[in-house]
Structures are given as structure tokens and as C-alpha cells.
Amino acid sequence: MKKLVALLLTVCMVFCMMTTVFAADEKADNIVVLYTNDVHCGVDGYAKLAAYKAEMEAANKYVALVDCGDAVSGKPMGTLSKGEYLIEIMNAVGYDYAGFGNHEFDYGMDVLQGLINKANYQYLCCNLTYTAQDSKGLTGYKAYEIATYGDKKVAFIGVDTPESFTKSTPTYFQDAKGNYVYTFAEGNDGADLYKCVQFFVDTAKADGADYVVVLSHLGVEEGSEPFRSTDLIANTTGIDVVLDGHSHTSMPCDMVANKDGKDVLLSQTKTGLANIGKLVITADGKMTAELVPVTDEMAKDEAVDTVVADIDANLQPILNTIVAKSAVKLSLNDDNGIRLVRNRETAIGDLCADAYRYAAKTDIAFINGGGIRTDLEKGDLTYGDIIALHPFSNELYAIEVTGQQILDALEWSARNTMGVAVADGKSVGENGGFLHVSGLKYTIDTSVASPAKADDKGSFAAVEGEHRIKDVQVLKNGKYVALDLKATYTLASHNYMLQSAGDGYTMFKGCKALPVDNMLDNQVLIHFITEGLKGTVPTSYAAPQGRITVIPTVYADVADGNWAVPAINYVTEEGIMNGTGKNFDPNGSLTRGQLVTMLYRQAGKPEVEGKVSETFTDCEDGKWYSNAVLWAAQNKIVNGYGDVFKPNQAVTRQEMAKILYGYDVAVNGAEKVEGAALTYKDADAVASWALDGVAYCTANKIMSGNGGNFSPASTTTRAQGAQVFMNLGKLAAANEAA
């Protein structure tokens, strides 16, 4: 019996061993790269990420976990520990590699060095270089590292955005004299960045890499050009995959053509661990990527969950302390949840700006939209709520400035501002440095292209051209008065902006600092609510205070700065001309029917009798143009072509001049022009029947030529038509004034 039992045990052991071998053999021969970006201290999902990683390891032979930056800053847990708690958690989750984001630098280089030293994973960044001759630069990170998975090698290369200069703290990248001692390969309009990355791609390939995976923190927002991940791909070769961050975009698996026209996989997971990215490289080299939503139903890794819970428990007594109240909810977003705090005045921005002016007792205060990170709910406000709103531990700072410096700052703030805040369900024209103000009000004219110019680090350099900032007024003794460019004012904000030129505000460099109480940004807001507002944010902050007026661009297809914006706004507001839905079609042809309809509307839509079909055989009664064409014909403003009018035919410039002249004679009693000489180079090309009209429109500045020519036979665009009618409005106003 003992021998039989022993034999059975041996057989069982053999089968167990075989089962283990079979289980290992059943693992897919895949390389799985899990990736995250812009977690910003959103730690609730880390335990689920760790469990999902274990699940992938059970099913696949090779699994790596990487992060693409902005992990250690953004919420109270990061603020109170200066990022250390996040490194502790990421170590527990089991990251292999991480790239730098601009917010990894938020606590300064000395702190970042400590975080790098504390991390059990490798930080990567190929385009960050210390240029000084001493040995004081950041260490412990690599440009790239090659991981071996079976018989395949994958190179992971880190790339961080050159926008880190201004989207972190500029002085962190400078020496004591203000000279930059770090570079992100930011020069030559993106060319230096592409060259730098290409060098390391080629080097990694020479080192035996079969695949190149870039961990980038570049983003895809228009405002980040030429440093976007799409720009990098389009100007390099040899990259297989770009796992991205910075723009908080949900991008499961886009394909972008590289310099040779080959597709490169591009993906990004949004922010706050909303999703886990999953890149799969199969044994035969096929690559796919997807986003796995982090849901309530997902399993958690107990060990990681305990680490997060223990840290959270240590913080809760501090964070849950009630410090104030609010009678109203204050939000970064509009009613549809679209973020506005970086392109428009918001009530929450007004509150925060008021807090700085109150704390420093200055004439004016600024607060950057990117420094306002979350909503404030109605009801009790805790210390944690305020830190979540202002998580960066910036310090109260005040300086003396000139009115000119204030104007320059406002121009820099509004350089991205567009006439519409939202288009196609997305916020547009965002700028983390967009200024909310206190003690000040002004107008942004989006019809004027921004004159603010940047240097090669992305900071303010100069204002060149017409100002888009208009009517700046400063609050003095309870009344707003015009800003004096030569006068001196006191200005409050935080050290990030005023002392360290954060968000590129270099115009304040060298300004005299003023004595203020030692307060962090969250303390500034708490102080204002508890003392200045007697403990409760009042309902007067339910809406913006009306400090920033944005003159809008009415239509989505009319770009801000377009020469025709004022005219298009004018004809729209006056009810003279309409668009089609969200679009105006500025470059489309203006038709004969549209022109007389605009004149008819300008005349106040007078009543007409008869049928247009009895006058012109190609015009139908009851159409949008019917009354206008009949009215114009009856008043001898316009002629047809015999018994046809051709309402849908594009109107030529000389036709328009004749019709406008006829309108002014018939409706306004304008004096007839006869025999006026034309000085255009192509005057001989003007038809005899149009000469009086062209002369009249020229003399009254209703129409003008281009390069000395009138181009009489050229068709008129809708934008040109809008400009002509704005000119008519100016003429009418001048005649009335006379």
C-alpha cells in the first residue's frame, strides 16, 4: 500500500509539473506594453492597473508598463508630498519606464532628482540636456533603453515637450543669473527636436532594436505646433509607435504617416487613469493598440490598494478639514462640461483673481487659467477642495509694473483667444496662461490677429502690430478709468508668473518686488473667503463679473484675424447677410440675387406689389429673393438680361458698382456722377455702362482696387460683399452726421 501511495504521489507530481509547463506554453508569444499618461495624481485607478497588469502577465510572455509623463502633480497628494507619494505608488504598481512631462518639473530640479532616485523604474528623455560646464545638472535618466523580450528587442525612447520651459517654471531651467542651462532641443521651428529624436532612433536601431517605441509628452493640440507628436512623426523615420501625453486626448489607435510615408501608430489614454493603454506586438510583428476603460467593476491588486489607502488615510484628517463655504457652485466649464477657464472669463477665475488682489492689497491681480484645476462645489469647502483647485504650491507675489507691461501681458494672455469659445463640442483657443483679472477690465478684438511674438523658448518677446486688446481700464476709487501706459501700478499674482516668468510672462522680469505676507496659493484663496467674504462665497460669483469682453467671430469657418471678420460681424448683426448654419462661406461667390436681397434688407424690406415671375421668367414667386428682385427692378436699381434676371449668377465687381450706385440714387437721393475719370491701371477694361457706378463707389470709398487695378470682370466673394456693405454703413453714418 505504501508503495502504491508513493507511486500515485509521483504520478500526481509529474502531472502537476506537466500542467505548469503546459500553462507556460499556453501564454501568447506577444509583447504587451501597457501605458498611461497625464495621471495627475488620479491614484484611484492604480490598484486596478496593477491587477490588469497581472492579468496580462498571466496570458502573455512579455509585459511592460510605461508612463508618458505628468504623474506626480495635479492633486493634493502630489502637492503635500512633492510627488513622493506618487513614486511610492508607481513603484508598487510595477512600472518599467516613465517619461518626463512638463509637470514632473513642478517642484524644482532638486526635488525631481530625489524622485528619480526614489523610483524603481527608469526615467527616459532624449531631448533634455544640461548645457552648463559644471556637474550640477539632473542625473539618473536616460535617453533610451532597450528591453529584450525573447528574441526581440524593443527600444523605449523618452521625449518631453519644449513647452516645459513655460508650462512648468522657467527659472528651474536657468542658472542664478537667469541664463538657460537646459535645452529641450527646441530650436529652428521644431527641426532641432526632430533631429535629436532621429539621432536616438538611429542609435537604438544600430544597437539592435527591432522596434522603436517613443514615450512622448508632446500632445496633438494646435497650439503646441511644431512640437506635437504628429509633427515629430511627420519629420522622422524609423519610429514604430508613439505613446503620447500632454493634450489629455482619448486616442485609441491612430495611424500617422512618417517622413517616408509609412504609418506610425499613435495613441494616448486621456487623463486621470480614465483608461489603460494596451499596445500588442505579436510574434510576426503586427501592432495594435486599444484603450481599456478603468471601471468600477475592475479587480484591484490588494497590495497596491493598501499602499494607496494607507497614504490616503494619512492625508484625510488634513484634507477633510472644513475651511469655508460657498453659496454657489463655481466651475471651470460651461453648462455642457466644456472647459472655458483657459479661453474666457469665468466666475471661478474672478474669485481667484480677487483673492490675490485682496491678499496683496494691490491695484491689479492676475491668475492664470492653467493654475485653476477643479470646480468648487456649493456647500462646505474643505482644505482638500482648495488644494485641489490650487495644487502647485505657488507663493503670493507682488510687484510694481507700468501700464505698458500690463498691456503686453494682456496681449500675451489673449494670443490664442478665438471669437468662439467652443466649436464642434470642444474648447478652442486654449492657453494655460490665459489671465483672469481683478481691478481691471478690457476687450479682446478677435478680428485682429495677435501681435504677440514669442522667443525660441516660447516666452513673450515683443508686441508687433495692431493691438487686439482694447479699452483697458483700471479700477480706481470704485470707478474704472483708462489704463495709463506710462503710469506705475501694483500687481499681485504668484511667484510662478511674476518672478519666474511662468507661462512665458517675461515682461515682468526685473520689476521691483513688494512686501507681502508669506502665503501659498491655496492659503491666498482661503484667506480671502474667510476674511474678505466673511466665510462664504456669495451668489454674486454665480456668473462672470464682466471684466473681459470678447468680440466674437460669428462663424466657424471665419478664422480669427481674418481681414473680413469686422465686416462679417457687421452684416450679421445688422441682419443684412446670413450664413448657412455655423458657416459663412467667406470665399464663396456673391450672387445677383444675394446682392439685391442685401440691399432690400438694408432699405428696411419695403412692401412691393406684383409678381416677380411676371417681370423675369427665371425668377419664382415666393423664393427668398422674390420681393428683393421685384423691388430692385421697380426702383430701377438693377436691370435684367432681357426677360431673365439670373439670380444665382455670381455678380462681377463692375455689376456690383452699378447696382450700388443705382441703389444710392434711388433710395438715398445720391447725386448722379457723370464723366468721372478713373485712375485704375485697368480703367479701359471697365464697361461703359458701369463707368458711373465704379466712379461713384470709388469716390465714396465704397469699393476700392487692389494693386492699382479694379478688376471689373472679377466675381465678388461673400466676404468682399460684407466689406462693401460695412463701407455703405460708414458712408450713411457720415452723411447723417454731416
Secondary structure, DSSP 4 states (H G I P E B T S, - for coil): -HHHHHHHHHHHHHHHHHHHHHHHHTSEEEEEEEEE---TT-GGGHHHHHHHHHHHHHHEEEEEEEE-S--S-SSHHHHHHTTHHHHHHHHHHT--EEE--GGGGTT-HHHHHHHHHH-SSEEE-SS-EE-SSSS-S--S-BSEEEEEETTEEEEEEEEE-TTHHHHS-GGGGB-TTS-B-EE-S--GGGHHHHHHHHHHHHHHHHTT-SEEEEEEE----GGGTTSSHHHHHHT--S--EEE--SS--EEEEEEEE-TTS-EEEEEEE-STTSEEEEEEE-TT--EEEEEEE--TTS---HHHHHHHHHHHHHHHHHHT-EEEEESS-B-SB-TTS-B-TTTS--HHHHHHHHHHHHHHT-SEEEEEGGG--S-B-SEEEEHHHHHHHSTT--BEEEEEEEHHHHHHHHHHHTTT--S-SEETTEE-S--TTPEEEESEEEEEETTSPP-EEE-TTSSEEEE-SS-SEEEEEEEETTEEEE--TTSEEEEEEEHHHHTT-GGG-GGGTTPPB------BHHHHHHHIIIIISTTEE-GGGSS--S-EEEEPP-STTS-TT-TTHHHHHHHHHTTS---BTTB--TTSBPBHHHHHHHHHHHTT-----S-GGGT-TT--TTSTTHHHHHHHHHTTS---BTTB--TTSBPBHHHHHHHHHHHHHHHH-PPPP-S-----TTGGGS-GGGHHHHHHHHHTTSS--BTTB--TTSBPBHHHHHHHHHHHHHHHHHHHH-
